[in-house]
Amino acid sequence: MLRQFNVSSGVIEGVRQLRREPDWTEAQLEQGLREQLPDLGQGTRDRIREAALIAAYHAETEHPVVRLLVCDDAKQFKRVTEELALCWVHDGRHYQNLEPCVGLHRQLLEGFRKKYWDYYRELRAYQRAPTPERAGELRQQFEALFSTVTGYEALDERIAKSREDEESLLQVLKYPEIPLHNNAAELAARLRVRKRVVSYGPRSERGAKMWDTMETVLGTAKKLGVNFFHYLRDRFSGAPQMPSLAALIREKAKILDLGPSWPNRASPPIY
């Protein structure tokens, strides 16, 4: 992970000399770095902490670890999971944001966008009846579509960037059960964002934790079809009669096809 973050070999060797501990607290890691690498710059120190956090997450055994993440192309999502699937809606939005002034360019853009979303519908059809042969055909179609050169420079640059993301955009060919977009997650986060805007943010760390806790319960209850206020009253009554949200999630997971493409994994991916 440190090599992926372009940390120098000398620093990596210094990190190797740190005491071996089964579990590091943040304070212990900082102390070890001060002793072993006293002249470490803040940027490199941050990369070491980030690499340690990601590596510890991947090595987690007590809780499920997300193996594949469906997201936009923000940098903070990269390397967190073993595999990354890019959201087609986010990618398509880049084409929507182009603003050609020339009539011919507008025609070229609209023509390509139609082909783009036609291909997207082909992927959705594939999810309903996936086969290796069809996956190969769709990969060839992707390469043909995103090799298009229109002469409209801004569009051609955008097409080339989509082509560079081929592996992430076509994860659905390997895992047909994953969604092609992350709209559900975006919508789930919107409530939290609206409250922050209306209230100008929490006033303390404790307040932020309370916001996160209650809105997480609210969002989870809504997805499970549980009345939020009934659930709170049941829990605060001291004699709960309703099943916990965790129990409901486990029951629902039993009837969902969460990971048929991961037969050789210890556990299926969590999206």
VOPA-767791 format. One line per 4 residues: number of its first residue (from 1); their letters; for each residue x, y, z of C-alpha. Coordinates in pm, 1 decimal. Example, Ala and Ser with C-alpha at 12.3 -4.5 7.8 and 13.67 -1.06 7.14 Angstrom:
BEGIN
1> AS> 1230.0:-450.0:780.0 | 1367.0:-106.0:714.0
***
This chain:
BEGIN
1> MLRQ> 0.0:0.0:0.0 | 285.6:238.9:75.8 | 436.5:163.3:-263.6 | 102.6:244.2:-426.6
5> FNVS> 110.4:578.4:-243.5 | 457.6:644.0:-390.5 | 627.1:653.2:-49.5 | 1006.5:632.1:-82.0
9> SGVI> 1180.6:298.0:-31.4 | 1382.0:443.8:258.2 | 1067.1:538.2:447.4 | 908.5:200.3:371.3
13> EGVR> 1215.0:27.4:516.5 | 1187.9:247.7:825.0 | 824.9:147.7:869.0 | 929.7:-218.7:846.5
17> QLRR> 1147.4:-165.8:1154.4 | 853.7:-62.7:1374.8 | 764.9:-296.1:1661.6 | 522.6:-569.3:1562.8
21> EPDW> 192.9:-529.9:1743.9 | -128.3:-727.6:1690.3 | -326.1:-404.4:1718.9 | -199.3:-48.2:1698.1
25> TEAQ> -377.8:247.9:1847.7 | -335.2:575.8:1665.4 | -120.4:707.3:1950.1 | 106.5:400.1:1939.7
29> LEQG> 155.4:436.1:1565.1 | 239.2:805.4:1598.5 | 486.0:732.9:1878.0 | 652.4:459.0:1675.7
33> LREQ> 689.0:688.3:1375.8 | 841.3:963.4:1588.1 | 1097.8:720.5:1727.8 | 1182.3:540.6:1405.6
37> LPDL> 1144.6:824.9:1154.2 | 1186.2:1152.8:1345.5 | 1234.6:1365.7:1031.2 | 919.2:1242.8:858.1
41> GQGT> 724.2:1513.3:673.6 | 353.2:1561.7:744.8 | 247.4:1454.2:394.5 | 434.8:1123.8:416.7
45> RDRI> 308.5:1072.2:772.6 | -48.8:1111.4:646.7 | 12.3:855.6:368.5 | 146.4:604.3:623.6
49> REAA> -157.0:649.9:848.3 | -391.6:618.3:551.4 | -219.5:302.7:428.1 | -232.0:153.8:778.4
53> LIAA> -603.3:227.0:809.1 | -687.7:70.9:472.1 | -468.8:-233.4:535.9 | -627.6:-283.7:878.4
57> YHAE> -972.1:-261.0:722.3 | -886.5:-523.8:460.1 | -757.1:-753.2:736.1 | -1074.4:-718.1:947.0
61> TEHP> -1218.6:-1051.4:1061.8 | -1481.6:-954.6:1320.1 | -1701.2:-758.5:1079.2 | -1790.2:-796.3:709.2
65> VVRL> -1550.2:-618.0:475.7 | -1680.5:-452.1:159.7 | -1511.5:-624.3:-134.9 | -1660.9:-418.9:-416.8
69> LVCD> -1783.1:-60.1:-406.5 | -2016.2:106.2:-656.9 | -1939.2:477.8:-653.1 | -1841.5:783.1:-854.8
73> DAKQ> -1480.2:848.6:-949.9 | -1387.8:1053.2:-639.5 | -1029.8:985.1:-530.7 | -1119.7:900.8:-169.8
77> FKRV> -1297.1:580.3:-278.6 | -999.1:431.1:-459.1 | -804.0:146.3:-294.4 | -1058.1:116.5:-10.7
81> TEEL> -1200.2:-202.1:-163.7 | -1050.4:-483.9:-367.5 | -1254.3:-384.0:-671.3 | -1432.3:-66.8:-779.8
85> ALCW> -1734.9:-27.9:-1006.2 | -1804.4:319.2:-1141.3 | -2155.1:461.3:-1151.3 | -2281.8:495.2:-1509.5
89> VHDG> -2509.6:784.4:-1414.3 | -2217.3:983.6:-1279.2 | -2011.2:906.1:-1587.4 | -2298.4:1003.1:-1815.2
93> RHYQ> -2337.2:1333.0:-1630.8 | -2000.1:1444.1:-1767.6 | -2146.3:1431.4:-2118.8 | -2455.6:1619.4:-2004.4
97> NLEP> -2233.3:1897.4:-1868.9 | -2074.6:1964.5:-2207.5 | -2205.3:2291.3:-2356.9 | -2126.5:2303.5:-2730.1
101> CVGL> -2187.5:2634.2:-2903.0 | -2165.0:2506.3:-3259.1 | -2473.2:2339.3:-3403.0 | -2275.1:2050.6:-3547.8
105> HRQL> -2114.2:1981.9:-3210.1 | -2456.2:1974.1:-3044.3 | -2568.4:1715.4:-3298.7 | -2256.7:1506.4:-3241.2
109> LEGF> -2306.6:1520.3:-2866.0 | -2672.6:1422.4:-2878.5 | -2595.6:1141.6:-3121.6 | -2328.2:998.6:-2894.5
113> RKKY> -2541.1:1035.8:-2580.3 | -2816.5:833.8:-2747.8 | -2569.1:554.7:-2824.5 | -2435.0:582.1:-2467.4
117> WDYY> -2772.9:523.5:-2305.5 | -2868.9:258.7:-2561.4 | -2558.2:69.3:-2451.4 | -2652.8:124.4:-2087.2
121> RELR> -2989.8:-41.7:-2154.8 | -2804.9:-333.7:-2312.7 | -2613.5:-376.4:-1986.1 | -2937.9:-376.0:-1789.2
125> AYQR> -3077.0:-643.9:-2019.4 | -2758.8:-846.9:-1964.9 | -2815.2:-836.5:-1589.0 | -3144.0:-1019.0:-1634.5
129> APTP> -2989.1:-1297.8:-1844.3 | -2608.6:-1297.7:-1812.9 | -2398.5:-1535.4:-2020.6 | -2022.0:-1542.4:-2095.4
133> ERAG> -2092.5:-1505.9:-2466.8 | -2304.6:-1196.0:-2415.5 | -2045.1:-1049.1:-2180.8 | -1781.6:-1081.9:-2452.5
137> ELRQ> -2009.3:-915.1:-2707.2 | -2082.3:-624.3:-2472.9 | -1712.8:-573.8:-2402.7 | -1644.4:-551.1:-2775.6
141> QFEA> -1932.6:-306.1:-2815.1 | -1788.7:-92.8:-2534.1 | -1449.2:-77.6:-2701.3 | -1608.2:16.4:-3033.6
145> LFST> -1835.8:281.7:-2883.1 | -1567.6:446.6:-2673.3 | -1315.4:446.4:-2956.7 | -1538.6:693.2:-3140.2
149> VTGY> -1370.6:1007.0:-3273.0 | -1620.6:1280.5:-3362.6 | -1401.6:1582.6:-3429.6 | -1561.9:1771.1:-3141.2
153> EALD> -1255.8:1796.3:-2917.9 | -1428.3:1827.0:-2579.0 | -1650.9:1527.4:-2656.1 | -1360.9:1319.9:-2783.7
157> ERIA> -1163.5:1391.0:-2464.6 | -1460.1:1284.1:-2253.7 | -1505.5:964.4:-2457.5 | -1136.7:881.5:-2409.1
161> KSRE> -1169.7:925.0:-2031.8 | -1462.9:684.1:-2023.4 | -1255.6:436.6:-2222.6 | -980.1:460.4:-1958.1
165> DEES> -1237.3:352.9:-1696.5 | -1339.4:42.0:-1891.7 | -1254.2:-204.4:-1615.2 | -1455.8:-18.2:-1352.4
169> LLQV> -1750.7:59.9:-1579.7 | -1777.3:-303.3:-1691.5 | -1761.3:-471.1:-1350.8 | -2124.2:-565.1:-1412.3
173> LKYP> -2006.8:-815.4:-1674.5 | -1824.7:-1004.2:-1396.7 | -2084.6:-940.9:-1126.1 | -2429.3:-903.9:-1289.2
177> EIPL> -2597.0:-861.8:-949.1 | -2437.9:-523.5:-874.3 | -2626.9:-202.6:-958.0 | -2513.1:7.8:-1251.9
181> HNNA> -2544.2:328.5:-1051.3 | -2529.4:440.4:-688.6 | -2840.4:659.3:-687.9 | -2977.6:476.8:-384.5
185> AELA> -2674.1:577.0:-178.3 | -2686.0:932.8:-312.6 | -3051.8:968.6:-216.7 | -2988.0:817.4:126.5
189> ARLR> -2721.3:1080.2:194.4 | -2941.0:1367.7:77.0 | -3144.4:1380.4:400.6 | -2826.8:1423.8:602.9
193> VRKR> -2702.5:1697.8:371.7 | -3034.0:1885.2:384.7 | -3035.6:1882.7:763.5 | -2680.6:2017.3:768.0
197> VVSY> -2782.0:2300.4:533.2 | -3094.1:2391.3:729.3 | -2928.6:2371.9:1072.5 | -2586.6:2510.1:967.6
201> GPRS> -2424.4:2194.6:1102.7 | -2407.1:2040.4:1450.9 | -2262.6:2244.3:1736.7 | -2045.4:1970.9:1886.3
205> ERGA> -1891.9:1631.7:1815.7 | -2159.1:1473.8:2033.5 | -2426.6:1645.9:1826.5 | -2273.6:1514.5:1503.4
209> KMWD> -2277.6:1160.3:1643.1 | -2642.7:1197.8:1744.3 | -2733.1:1320.0:1395.7 | -2553.1:1030.2:1234.2
213> TMET> -2707.9:774.5:1470.5 | -3067.2:888.1:1437.8 | -3055.2:943.2:1063.1 | -2891.1:603.8:1011.5
217> VLGT> -3172.2:439.7:1210.0 | -3429.5:639.8:1013.1 | -3281.0:545.5:675.5 | -3244.6:178.3:768.6
221> AKKL> -3598.6:157.5:906.2 | -3736.5:313.4:589.0 | -3554.9:64.9:365.2 | -3688.3:-224.9:576.2
225> GVNF> -4046.1:-94.4:578.2 | -4042.8:-26.9:953.5 | -4225.9:272.0:1101.5 | -3949.5:487.3:1249.5
229> FHYL> -4155.0:638.2:1531.9 | -4303.8:302.3:1628.9 | -3952.7:158.0:1639.7 | -3820.1:436.3:1863.2
233> RDRF> -4116.6:408.6:2099.2 | -4067.3:32.4:2113.2 | -3698.8:68.5:2200.2 | -3739.8:351.5:2450.3
237> SGAP> -4023.3:170.5:2627.6 | -3771.9:-61.8:2793.2 | -3963.7:-374.1:2689.5 | -3902.5:-405.3:2313.7
241> QMPS> -4157.0:-609.8:2123.0 | -4038.0:-538.5:1768.6 | -3740.3:-725.7:1619.3 | -3418.8:-526.7:1595.1
245> LAAL> -3318.5:-370.3:1265.2 | -3009.5:-594.0:1265.5 | -3229.4:-903.1:1288.1 | -3450.1:-777.6:1006.0
249> IREK> -3144.2:-715.5:788.3 | -3020.1:-1070.9:845.2 | -3362.0:-1212.9:758.9 | -3385.7:-1006.8:441.3
253> AKIL> -3031.5:-1104.3:339.1 | -3134.3:-1470.9:339.1 | -3375.9:-1415.3:51.0 | -3158.0:-1179.2:-153.3
257> DLGP> -2912.9:-1289.8:-420.7 | -2624.6:-1086.6:-278.8 | -2320.5:-1252.3:-429.3 | -2369.1:-1529.9:-687.2
261> SWPN> -2059.2:-1416.2:-875.7 | -1832.3:-1469.6:-573.9 | -1847.7:-1849.1:-520.8 | -1482.6:-1880.5:-422.2
265> RASP> -1481.7:-1601.1:-164.7 | -1509.8:-1651.1:209.9 | -1799.3:-1407.4:205.8 | -1994.8:-1224.9:-67.9
269> PIY> -1932.8:-858.2:-137.9 | -2130.0:-588.1:38.6 | -2226.3:-295.2:-179.3
***
